[in-house]
């Protein structure tokens, strides 16, 4: 759910890459105060966003070819 929201144009006008940067920034800056379960969910969202970015890039390459 976090990854979906951060990938949306409403939250991240430049798309999932921007959302991934925001999420990484938040984890790095607020990491000391995060509970273990919250950190796990944020790290999982980071993985999902990264997978989506790679999938979108490979789809664009296939369409261009």
mmJSON file of the N, C-alpha and C atoms, coordinates in Angstrom:
{"data_MODEL":{"atom_site":{
"group_PDB":["ATOM","ATOM","ATOM","ATOM","ATOM","ATOM","ATOM","ATOM","ATOM","ATOM","ATOM","ATOM","ATOM","ATOM","ATOM","ATOM","ATOM","ATOM","ATOM","ATOM","ATOM","ATOM","ATOM","ATOM","ATOM","ATOM","ATOM","ATOM","ATOM","ATOM","ATOM","ATOM","ATOM","ATOM","ATOM","ATOM","ATOM","ATOM","ATOM","ATOM","ATOM","ATOM","ATOM","ATOM","ATOM","ATOM","ATOM","ATOM","ATOM","ATOM","ATOM","ATOM","ATOM","ATOM","ATOM","ATOM","ATOM","ATOM","ATOM","ATOM","ATOM","ATOM","ATOM","ATOM","ATOM","ATOM","ATOM","ATOM","ATOM","ATOM","ATOM","ATOM","ATOM","ATOM","ATOM","ATOM","ATOM","ATOM","ATOM","ATOM","ATOM","ATOM","ATOM","ATOM","ATOM","ATOM","ATOM","ATOM","ATOM","ATOM","ATOM","ATOM","ATOM","ATOM","ATOM","ATOM","ATOM","ATOM","ATOM","ATOM","ATOM","ATOM","ATOM","ATOM","ATOM","ATOM","ATOM","ATOM","ATOM","ATOM","ATOM","ATOM","ATOM","ATOM","ATOM","ATOM","ATOM","ATOM","ATOM","ATOM","ATOM","ATOM","ATOM","ATOM","ATOM","ATOM","ATOM","ATOM","ATOM","ATOM","ATOM","ATOM","ATOM","ATOM","ATOM","ATOM","ATOM","ATOM","ATOM","ATOM","ATOM","ATOM","ATOM","ATOM","ATOM","ATOM","ATOM","ATOM","ATOM","ATOM","ATOM","ATOM","ATOM","ATOM","ATOM","ATOM","ATOM","ATOM","ATOM","ATOM","ATOM","ATOM","ATOM","ATOM","ATOM","ATOM","ATOM","ATOM","ATOM","ATOM","ATOM","ATOM","ATOM","ATOM","ATOM","ATOM","ATOM","ATOM","ATOM","ATOM","ATOM","ATOM","ATOM","ATOM","ATOM","ATOM","ATOM","ATOM","ATOM","ATOM","ATOM","ATOM","ATOM","ATOM","ATOM"],
"id":[1,2,3,4,5,6,7,8,9,10,11,12,13,14,15,16,17,18,19,20,21,22,23,24,25,26,27,28,29,30,31,32,33,34,35,36,37,38,39,40,41,42,43,44,45,46,47,48,49,50,51,52,53,54,55,56,57,58,59,60,61,62,63,64,65,66,67,68,69,70,71,72,73,74,75,76,77,78,79,80,81,82,83,84,85,86,87,88,89,90,91,92,93,94,95,96,97,98,99,100,101,102,103,104,105,106,107,108,109,110,111,112,113,114,115,116,117,118,119,120,121,122,123,124,125,126,127,128,129,130,131,132,133,134,135,136,137,138,139,140,141,142,143,144,145,146,147,148,149,150,151,152,153,154,155,156,157,158,159,160,161,162,163,164,165,166,167,168,169,170,171,172,173,174,175,176,177,178,179,180,181,182,183,184,185,186,187,188,189,190,191,192,193,194,195],
"type_symbol":["N","C","C","N","C","C","N","C","C","N","C","C","N","C","C","N","C","C","N","C","C","N","C","C","N","C","C","N","C","C","N","C","C","N","C","C","N","C","C","N","C","C","N","C","C","N","C","C","N","C","C","N","C","C","N","C","C","N","C","C","N","C","C","N","C","C","N","C","C","N","C","C","N","C","C","N","C","C","N","C","C","N","C","C","N","C","C","N","C","C","N","C","C","N","C","C","N","C","C","N","C","C","N","C","C","N","C","C","N","C","C","N","C","C","N","C","C","N","C","C","N","C","C","N","C","C","N","C","C","N","C","C","N","C","C","N","C","C","N","C","C","N","C","C","N","C","C","N","C","C","N","C","C","N","C","C","N","C","C","N","C","C","N","C","C","N","C","C","N","C","C","N","C","C","N","C","C","N","C","C","N","C","C","N","C","C","N","C","C","N","C","C","N","C","C"],
"label_atom_id":["N","CA","C","N","CA","C","N","CA","C","N","CA","C","N","CA","C","N","CA","C","N","CA","C","N","CA","C","N","CA","C","N","CA","C","N","CA","C","N","CA","C","N","CA","C","N","CA","C","N","CA","C","N","CA","C","N","CA","C","N","CA","C","N","CA","C","N","CA","C","N","CA","C","N","CA","C","N","CA","C","N","CA","C","N","CA","C","N","CA","C","N","CA","C","N","CA","C","N","CA","C","N","CA","C","N","CA","C","N","CA","C","N","CA","C","N","CA","C","N","CA","C","N","CA","C","N","CA","C","N","CA","C","N","CA","C","N","CA","C","N","CA","C","N","CA","C","N","CA","C","N","CA","C","N","CA","C","N","CA","C","N","CA","C","N","CA","C","N","CA","C","N","CA","C","N","CA","C","N","CA","C","N","CA","C","N","CA","C","N","CA","C","N","CA","C","N","CA","C","N","CA","C","N","CA","C","N","CA","C","N","CA","C","N","CA","C","N","CA","C","N","CA","C","N","CA","C"],
"label_alt_id":[null,null,null,null,null,null,null,null,null,null,null,null,null,null,null,null,null,null,null,null,null,null,null,null,null,null,null,null,null,null,null,null,null,null,null,null,null,null,null,null,null,null,null,null,null,null,null,null,null,null,null,null,null,null,null,null,null,null,null,null,null,null,null,null,null,null,null,null,null,null,null,null,null,null,null,null,null,null,null,null,null,null,null,null,null,null,null,null,null,null,null,null,null,null,null,null,null,null,null,null,null,null,null,null,null,null,null,null,null,null,null,null,null,null,null,null,null,null,null,null,null,null,null,null,null,null,null,null,null,null,null,null,null,null,null,null,null,null,null,null,null,null,null,null,null,null,null,null,null,null,null,null,null,null,null,null,null,null,null,null,null,null,null,null,null,null,null,null,null,null,null,null,null,null,null,null,null,null,null,null,null,null,null,null,null,null,null,null,null,null,null,null,null,null,null],
"label_comp_id":["UNK","UNK","UNK","UNK","UNK","UNK","UNK","UNK","UNK","UNK","UNK","UNK","UNK","UNK","UNK","UNK","UNK","UNK","UNK","UNK","UNK","UNK","UNK","UNK","UNK","UNK","UNK","UNK","UNK","UNK","UNK","UNK","UNK","UNK","UNK","UNK","UNK","UNK","UNK","UNK","UNK","UNK","UNK","UNK","UNK","UNK","UNK","UNK","UNK","UNK","UNK","UNK","UNK","UNK","UNK","UNK","UNK","UNK","UNK","UNK","UNK","UNK","UNK","UNK","UNK","UNK","UNK","UNK","UNK","UNK","UNK","UNK","UNK","UNK","UNK","UNK","UNK","UNK","UNK","UNK","UNK","UNK","UNK","UNK","UNK","UNK","UNK","UNK","UNK","UNK","UNK","UNK","UNK","UNK","UNK","UNK","UNK","UNK","UNK","UNK","UNK","UNK","UNK","UNK","UNK","UNK","UNK","UNK","UNK","UNK","UNK","UNK","UNK","UNK","UNK","UNK","UNK","UNK","UNK","UNK","UNK","UNK","UNK","UNK","UNK","UNK","UNK","UNK","UNK","UNK","UNK","UNK","UNK","UNK","UNK","UNK","UNK","UNK","UNK","UNK","UNK","UNK","UNK","UNK","UNK","UNK","UNK","UNK","UNK","UNK","UNK","UNK","UNK","UNK","UNK","UNK","UNK","UNK","UNK","UNK","UNK","UNK","UNK","UNK","UNK","UNK","UNK","UNK","UNK","UNK","UNK","UNK","UNK","UNK","UNK","UNK","UNK","UNK","UNK","UNK","UNK","UNK","UNK","UNK","UNK","UNK","UNK","UNK","UNK","UNK","UNK","UNK","UNK","UNK","UNK"],
"label_asym_id":["A","A","A","A","A","A","A","A","A","A","A","A","A","A","A","A","A","A","A","A","A","A","A","A","A","A","A","A","A","A","A","A","A","A","A","A","A","A","A","A","A","A","A","A","A","A","A","A","A","A","A","A","A","A","A","A","A","A","A","A","A","A","A","A","A","A","A","A","A","A","A","A","A","A","A","A","A","A","A","A","A","A","A","A","A","A","A","A","A","A","A","A","A","A","A","A","A","A","A","A","A","A","A","A","A","A","A","A","A","A","A","A","A","A","A","A","A","A","A","A","A","A","A","A","A","A","A","A","A","A","A","A","A","A","A","A","A","A","A","A","A","A","A","A","A","A","A","A","A","A","A","A","A","A","A","A","A","A","A","A","A","A","A","A","A","A","A","A","A","A","A","A","A","A","A","A","A","A","A","A","A","A","A","A","A","A","A","A","A","A","A","A","A","A","A"],
"label_entity_id":["1","1","1","1","1","1","1","1","1","1","1","1","1","1","1","1","1","1","1","1","1","1","1","1","1","1","1","1","1","1","1","1","1","1","1","1","1","1","1","1","1","1","1","1","1","1","1","1","1","1","1","1","1","1","1","1","1","1","1","1","1","1","1","1","1","1","1","1","1","1","1","1","1","1","1","1","1","1","1","1","1","1","1","1","1","1","1","1","1","1","1","1","1","1","1","1","1","1","1","1","1","1","1","1","1","1","1","1","1","1","1","1","1","1","1","1","1","1","1","1","1","1","1","1","1","1","1","1","1","1","1","1","1","1","1","1","1","1","1","1","1","1","1","1","1","1","1","1","1","1","1","1","1","1","1","1","1","1","1","1","1","1","1","1","1","1","1","1","1","1","1","1","1","1","1","1","1","1","1","1","1","1","1","1","1","1","1","1","1","1","1","1","1","1","1"],
"label_seq_id":[1,1,1,2,2,2,3,3,3,4,4,4,5,5,5,6,6,6,7,7,7,8,8,8,9,9,9,10,10,10,11,11,11,12,12,12,13,13,13,14,14,14,15,15,15,16,16,16,17,17,17,18,18,18,19,19,19,20,20,20,21,21,21,22,22,22,23,23,23,24,24,24,25,25,25,26,26,26,27,27,27,28,28,28,29,29,29,30,30,30,31,31,31,32,32,32,33,33,33,34,34,34,35,35,35,36,36,36,37,37,37,38,38,38,39,39,39,40,40,40,41,41,41,42,42,42,43,43,43,44,44,44,45,45,45,46,46,46,47,47,47,48,48,48,49,49,49,50,50,50,51,51,51,52,52,52,53,53,53,54,54,54,55,55,55,56,56,56,57,57,57,58,58,58,59,59,59,60,60,60,61,61,61,62,62,62,63,63,63,64,64,64,65,65,65],
"pdbx_PDB_ins_code":[null,null,null,null,null,null,null,null,null,null,null,null,null,null,null,null,null,null,null,null,null,null,null,null,null,null,null,null,null,null,null,null,null,null,null,null,null,null,null,null,null,null,null,null,null,null,null,null,null,null,null,null,null,null,null,null,null,null,null,null,null,null,null,null,null,null,null,null,null,null,null,null,null,null,null,null,null,null,null,null,null,null,null,null,null,null,null,null,null,null,null,null,null,null,null,null,null,null,null,null,null,null,null,null,null,null,null,null,null,null,null,null,null,null,null,null,null,null,null,null,null,null,null,null,null,null,null,null,null,null,null,null,null,null,null,null,null,null,null,null,null,null,null,null,null,null,null,null,null,null,null,null,null,null,null,null,null,null,null,null,null,null,null,null,null,null,null,null,null,null,null,null,null,null,null,null,null,null,null,null,null,null,null,null,null,null,null,null,null,null,null,null,null,null,null],
"Cartn_x":[0.82,0.0,0.872,1.94,2.835,3.456,3.923,4.563,3.573,2.354,1.339,1.091,0.974,0.724,1.904,3.12,4.287,4.515,4.02,4.175,3.113,2.09,1.0,1.443,0.844,1.163,0.727,-0.255,-0.743,0.326,1.053,2.083,3.433,3.762,5.059,4.842,4.797,4.501,5.458,6.665,7.635,7.629,6.674,6.504,7.208,7.362,7.896,9.325,10.128,11.515,11.545,10.699,10.605,10.099,9.123,8.607,9.667,10.494,11.574,12.574,12.891,13.814,13.225,11.924,11.28,11.296,11.018,10.982,12.367,13.378,14.75,15.158,14.827,15.137,14.472,13.202,12.472,13.097,13.45,14.046,15.387,16.181,17.499,17.414,16.467,16.386,15.609,14.571,13.743,14.012,15.038,15.307,15.511,16.104,16.38,15.1,14.079,12.835,11.802,12.135,11.162,11.153,9.965,9.873,10.335,10.659,11.158,10.104,8.843,7.802,7.584,7.65,7.475,8.648,9.863,11.039,10.913,10.455,10.28,9.28,8.167,7.155,7.68,8.453,9.019,10.083,10.896,11.905,11.234,10.129,9.388,8.788,8.283,7.755,8.858,10.052,11.195,11.52,11.482,11.728,10.675,9.413,8.329,8.458,8.797,8.981,10.144,11.213,12.379,12.031,11.286,10.857,9.984,9.102,8.216,9.008,9.992,10.817,11.55,12.145,12.877,11.936,10.758,9.775,9.323,9.068,8.65,9.741,10.991,12.098,12.226,12.095,12.222,11.048,9.856,8.704,8.885,9.484,9.726,10.749,11.764,12.77,12.15,11.247,10.59,9.711,9.015,8.152,8.963,10.139,10.981,11.616,11.786,12.454,11.566],
"Cartn_y":[-1.184,0.0,1.26,1.264,2.414,2.622,1.538,1.637,2.157,1.679,2.12,3.615,4.091,5.513,6.364,5.927,6.712,6.7,5.697,5.633,6.442,6.878,7.599,9.006,9.514,10.858,11.938,11.616,12.585,12.884,11.854,12.008,12.324,11.629,11.769,12.143,13.426,13.836,13.246,12.925,12.374,10.851,10.256,8.815,8.052,6.728,5.848,6.169,6.703,7.021,8.099,9.086,10.155,9.605,8.717,8.096,7.284,6.585,5.795,6.705,7.827,8.779,9.332,9.668,10.182,9.145,7.904,6.829,6.588,6.558,6.366,7.498,8.718,9.876,9.747,9.365,9.226,8.157,7.01,5.923,6.369,7.046,7.475,8.534,9.453,10.551,10.153,9.362,9.016,7.621,6.986,5.583,5.252,6.164,5.867,5.753,6.49,6.492,5.486,4.73,3.786,2.48,1.941,0.622,-0.411,-1.594,-2.653,-3.035,-3.114,-3.495,-2.404,-1.149,-0.037,-0.004,-0.219,-0.242,-1.368,-2.548,-3.675,-3.331,-2.714,-2.383,-1.332,-0.381,0.634,0.038,-0.863,-1.533,-2.386,-3.031,-3.834,-2.927,-1.785,-0.829,-0.358,-0.186,0.211,-0.861,-2.119,-3.233,-3.251,-3.084,-3.106,-1.96,-0.782,0.353,0.108,-0.432,-0.725,-1.733,-2.775,-3.773,-3.129,-2.255,-1.595,-0.713,-0.009,0.856,0.024,-1.085,-1.947,-2.568,-2.966,-3.556,-2.522,-1.292,-0.239,0.073,0.095,0.364,-0.728,-1.979,-3.075,-3.081,-2.698,-2.602,-1.506,-0.399,0.696,0.289,-0.477,-0.939,-1.886,-2.751,-3.706,-2.962,-1.919,-1.156,-0.379,0.088,0.865,-0.003,-1.283,-2.179,-2.659],
"Cartn_z":[0.0,0.0,0.0,0.77,0.811,-0.564,-1.172,-2.48,-3.526,-3.482,-4.448,-4.31,-3.09,-2.864,-3.336,-3.009,-3.403,-4.905,-5.597,-7.047,-7.773,-7.066,-7.72,-8.117,-9.166,-9.653,-8.666,-7.841,-6.86,-5.809,-5.396,-4.368,-4.994,-6.065,-6.721,-8.181,-8.485,-9.858,-10.899,-10.498,-11.446,-11.442,-10.733,-10.774,-9.663,-9.871,-8.832,-8.407,-9.309,-8.946,-7.874,-8.031,-7.047,-5.708,-5.771,-4.553,-3.837,-4.594,-3.997,-3.294,-3.911,-3.27,-1.979,-2.003,-0.792,0.326,-0.035,0.951,1.542,0.703,1.17,2.1,1.729,2.562,3.93,3.929,5.187,6.075,5.49,6.27,6.847,6.03,6.491,7.574,7.47,8.437,9.694,9.542,10.689,11.203,10.693,10.989,12.447,13.201,14.61,15.425,15.039,15.796,15.302,14.265,13.71,14.493,14.668,15.287,14.262,14.723,13.835,12.793,13.202,12.25,11.204,11.617,10.671,9.674,10.18,9.309,8.278,8.722,7.799,6.703,7.082,6.083,5.107,5.579,4.698,3.777,4.3,3.468,2.398,2.747,1.776,0.69,1.086,0.116,-0.824,-0.276,-1.092,-2.134,-1.718,-2.653,-3.761,-3.383,-4.367,-5.371,-4.883,-5.783,-6.737,-6.206,-7.039,-8.129,-7.766,-8.751,-9.825,-9.409,-10.373,-11.336,-10.812,-11.654,-12.696,-12.279,-13.205,-14.231,-13.794,-14.703,-15.742,-15.295,-16.219,-17.237,-16.78,-17.695,-18.741,-18.327,-19.299,-20.269,-19.824,-20.712,-21.751,-21.338,-22.278,-23.338,-22.922,-23.881,-24.899,-24.438,-25.343,-26.358,-25.909,-26.805,-27.832,-27.444,-28.357,-29.428,-29.138,-30.082,-31.192],
"occupancy":[1.0,1.0,1.0,1.0,1.0,1.0,1.0,1.0,1.0,1.0,1.0,1.0,1.0,1.0,1.0,1.0,1.0,1.0,1.0,1.0,1.0,1.0,1.0,1.0,1.0,1.0,1.0,1.0,1.0,1.0,1.0,1.0,1.0,1.0,1.0,1.0,1.0,1.0,1.0,1.0,1.0,1.0,1.0,1.0,1.0,1.0,1.0,1.0,1.0,1.0,1.0,1.0,1.0,1.0,1.0,1.0,1.0,1.0,1.0,1.0,1.0,1.0,1.0,1.0,1.0,1.0,1.0,1.0,1.0,1.0,1.0,1.0,1.0,1.0,1.0,1.0,1.0,1.0,1.0,1.0,1.0,1.0,1.0,1.0,1.0,1.0,1.0,1.0,1.0,1.0,1.0,1.0,1.0,1.0,1.0,1.0,1.0,1.0,1.0,1.0,1.0,1.0,1.0,1.0,1.0,1.0,1.0,1.0,1.0,1.0,1.0,1.0,1.0,1.0,1.0,1.0,1.0,1.0,1.0,1.0,1.0,1.0,1.0,1.0,1.0,1.0,1.0,1.0,1.0,1.0,1.0,1.0,1.0,1.0,1.0,1.0,1.0,1.0,1.0,1.0,1.0,1.0,1.0,1.0,1.0,1.0,1.0,1.0,1.0,1.0,1.0,1.0,1.0,1.0,1.0,1.0,1.0,1.0,1.0,1.0,1.0,1.0,1.0,1.0,1.0,1.0,1.0,1.0,1.0,1.0,1.0,1.0,1.0,1.0,1.0,1.0,1.0,1.0,1.0,1.0,1.0,1.0,1.0,1.0,1.0,1.0,1.0,1.0,1.0,1.0,1.0,1.0,1.0,1.0,1.0],
"B_iso_or_equiv":[0.0,0.0,0.0,0.0,0.0,0.0,0.0,0.0,0.0,0.0,0.0,0.0,0.0,0.0,0.0,0.0,0.0,0.0,0.0,0.0,0.0,0.0,0.0,0.0,0.0,0.0,0.0,0.0,0.0,0.0,0.0,0.0,0.0,0.0,0.0,0.0,0.0,0.0,0.0,0.0,0.0,0.0,0.0,0.0,0.0,0.0,0.0,0.0,0.0,0.0,0.0,0.0,0.0,0.0,0.0,0.0,0.0,0.0,0.0,0.0,0.0,0.0,0.0,0.0,0.0,0.0,0.0,0.0,0.0,0.0,0.0,0.0,0.0,0.0,0.0,0.0,0.0,0.0,0.0,0.0,0.0,0.0,0.0,0.0,0.0,0.0,0.0,0.0,0.0,0.0,0.0,0.0,0.0,0.0,0.0,0.0,0.0,0.0,0.0,0.0,0.0,0.0,0.0,0.0,0.0,0.0,0.0,0.0,0.0,0.0,0.0,0.0,0.0,0.0,0.0,0.0,0.0,0.0,0.0,0.0,0.0,0.0,0.0,0.0,0.0,0.0,0.0,0.0,0.0,0.0,0.0,0.0,0.0,0.0,0.0,0.0,0.0,0.0,0.0,0.0,0.0,0.0,0.0,0.0,0.0,0.0,0.0,0.0,0.0,0.0,0.0,0.0,0.0,0.0,0.0,0.0,0.0,0.0,0.0,0.0,0.0,0.0,0.0,0.0,0.0,0.0,0.0,0.0,0.0,0.0,0.0,0.0,0.0,0.0,0.0,0.0,0.0,0.0,0.0,0.0,0.0,0.0,0.0,0.0,0.0,0.0,0.0,0.0,0.0,0.0,0.0,0.0,0.0,0.0,0.0],
"pdbx_formal_charge":[null,null,null,null,null,null,null,null,null,null,null,null,null,null,null,null,null,null,null,null,null,null,null,null,null,null,null,null,null,null,null,null,null,null,null,null,null,null,null,null,null,null,null,null,null,null,null,null,null,null,null,null,null,null,null,null,null,null,null,null,null,null,null,null,null,null,null,null,null,null,null,null,null,null,null,null,null,null,null,null,null,null,null,null,null,null,null,null,null,null,null,null,null,null,null,null,null,null,null,null,null,null,null,null,null,null,null,null,null,null,null,null,null,null,null,null,null,null,null,null,null,null,null,null,null,null,null,null,null,null,null,null,null,null,null,null,null,null,null,null,null,null,null,null,null,null,null,null,null,null,null,null,null,null,null,null,null,null,null,null,null,null,null,null,null,null,null,null,null,null,null,null,null,null,null,null,null,null,null,null,null,null,null,null,null,null,null,null,null,null,null,null,null,null,null],
"auth_seq_id":[1,1,1,2,2,2,3,3,3,4,4,4,5,5,5,6,6,6,7,7,7,8,8,8,9,9,9,10,10,10,11,11,11,12,12,12,13,13,13,14,14,14,15,15,15,16,16,16,17,17,17,18,18,18,19,19,19,20,20,20,21,21,21,22,22,22,23,23,23,24,24,24,25,25,25,26,26,26,27,27,27,28,28,28,29,29,29,30,30,30,31,31,31,32,32,32,33,33,33,34,34,34,35,35,35,36,36,36,37,37,37,38,38,38,39,39,39,40,40,40,41,41,41,42,42,42,43,43,43,44,44,44,45,45,45,46,46,46,47,47,47,48,48,48,49,49,49,50,50,50,51,51,51,52,52,52,53,53,53,54,54,54,55,55,55,56,56,56,57,57,57,58,58,58,59,59,59,60,60,60,61,61,61,62,62,62,63,63,63,64,64,64,65,65,65],
"auth_comp_id":["UNK","UNK","UNK","UNK","UNK","UNK","UNK","UNK","UNK","UNK","UNK","UNK","UNK","UNK","UNK","UNK","UNK","UNK","UNK","UNK","UNK","UNK","UNK","UNK","UNK","UNK","UNK","UNK","UNK","UNK","UNK","UNK","UNK","UNK","UNK","UNK","UNK","UNK","UNK","UNK","UNK","UNK","UNK","UNK","UNK","UNK","UNK","UNK","UNK","UNK","UNK","UNK","UNK","UNK","UNK","UNK","UNK","UNK","UNK","UNK","UNK","UNK","UNK","UNK","UNK","UNK","UNK","UNK","UNK","UNK","UNK","UNK","UNK","UNK","UNK","UNK","UNK","UNK","UNK","UNK","UNK","UNK","UNK","UNK","UNK","UNK","UNK","UNK","UNK","UNK","UNK","UNK","UNK","UNK","UNK","UNK","UNK","UNK","UNK","UNK","UNK","UNK","UNK","UNK","UNK","UNK","UNK","UNK","UNK","UNK","UNK","UNK","UNK","UNK","UNK","UNK","UNK","UNK","UNK","UNK","UNK","UNK","UNK","UNK","UNK","UNK","UNK","UNK","UNK","UNK","UNK","UNK","UNK","UNK","UNK","UNK","UNK","UNK","UNK","UNK","UNK","UNK","UNK","UNK","UNK","UNK","UNK","UNK","UNK","UNK","UNK","UNK","UNK","UNK","UNK","UNK","UNK","UNK","UNK","UNK","UNK","UNK","UNK","UNK","UNK","UNK","UNK","UNK","UNK","UNK","UNK","UNK","UNK","UNK","UNK","UNK","UNK","UNK","UNK","UNK","UNK","UNK","UNK","UNK","UNK","UNK","UNK","UNK","UNK","UNK","UNK","UNK","UNK","UNK","UNK"],
"auth_asym_id":["A","A","A","A","A","A","A","A","A","A","A","A","A","A","A","A","A","A","A","A","A","A","A","A","A","A","A","A","A","A","A","A","A","A","A","A","A","A","A","A","A","A","A","A","A","A","A","A","A","A","A","A","A","A","A","A","A","A","A","A","A","A","A","A","A","A","A","A","A","A","A","A","A","A","A","A","A","A","A","A","A","A","A","A","A","A","A","A","A","A","A","A","A","A","A","A","A","A","A","A","A","A","A","A","A","A","A","A","A","A","A","A","A","A","A","A","A","A","A","A","A","A","A","A","A","A","A","A","A","A","A","A","A","A","A","A","A","A","A","A","A","A","A","A","A","A","A","A","A","A","A","A","A","A","A","A","A","A","A","A","A","A","A","A","A","A","A","A","A","A","A","A","A","A","A","A","A","A","A","A","A","A","A","A","A","A","A","A","A","A","A","A","A","A","A"],
"auth_atom_id":["N","CA","C","N","CA","C","N","CA","C","N","CA","C","N","CA","C","N","CA","C","N","CA","C","N","CA","C","N","CA","C","N","CA","C","N","CA","C","N","CA","C","N","CA","C","N","CA","C","N","CA","C","N","CA","C","N","CA","C","N","CA","C","N","CA","C","N","CA","C","N","CA","C","N","CA","C","N","CA","C","N","CA","C","N","CA","C","N","CA","C","N","CA","C","N","CA","C","N","CA","C","N","CA","C","N","CA","C","N","CA","C","N","CA","C","N","CA","C","N","CA","C","N","CA","C","N","CA","C","N","CA","C","N","CA","C","N","CA","C","N","CA","C","N","CA","C","N","CA","C","N","CA","C","N","CA","C","N","CA","C","N","CA","C","N","CA","C","N","CA","C","N","CA","C","N","CA","C","N","CA","C","N","CA","C","N","CA","C","N","CA","C","N","CA","C","N","CA","C","N","CA","C","N","CA","C","N","CA","C","N","CA","C","N","CA","C","N","CA","C","N","CA","C","N","CA","C"],
"pdbx_PDB_model_num":[1,1,1,1,1,1,1,1,1,1,1,1,1,1,1,1,1,1,1,1,1,1,1,1,1,1,1,1,1,1,1,1,1,1,1,1,1,1,1,1,1,1,1,1,1,1,1,1,1,1,1,1,1,1,1,1,1,1,1,1,1,1,1,1,1,1,1,1,1,1,1,1,1,1,1,1,1,1,1,1,1,1,1,1,1,1,1,1,1,1,1,1,1,1,1,1,1,1,1,1,1,1,1,1,1,1,1,1,1,1,1,1,1,1,1,1,1,1,1,1,1,1,1,1,1,1,1,1,1,1,1,1,1,1,1,1,1,1,1,1,1,1,1,1,1,1,1,1,1,1,1,1,1,1,1,1,1,1,1,1,1,1,1,1,1,1,1,1,1,1,1,1,1,1,1,1,1,1,1,1,1,1,1,1,1,1,1,1,1,1,1,1,1,1,1]
}}}
